[in-house]
């Protein structure tokens, strides 16, 4: 899933933020994105199975790389 989802499959919220990984360069634009909920920080450890999107209402993560079955994985699928 490379495009931003329209709504969260868990709670239905339309507040979906892109997840930024690594050590982002802080700027006024980044500050505004974080404060508005358009972006969230995902941390510095990158595993290759990292989600691209997070619901800011319920924290559900979406947009993981496709698993062996070809299905896109959400965070409930990894338990």
Beta strands, then each sheet from edge to edge (+ up, - down):
strand 1: 16-21
strand 2: 39-43
strand 3: 53-55
strand 4: 61-62
sheet 1: 2+ 1+ 3- 4+
end
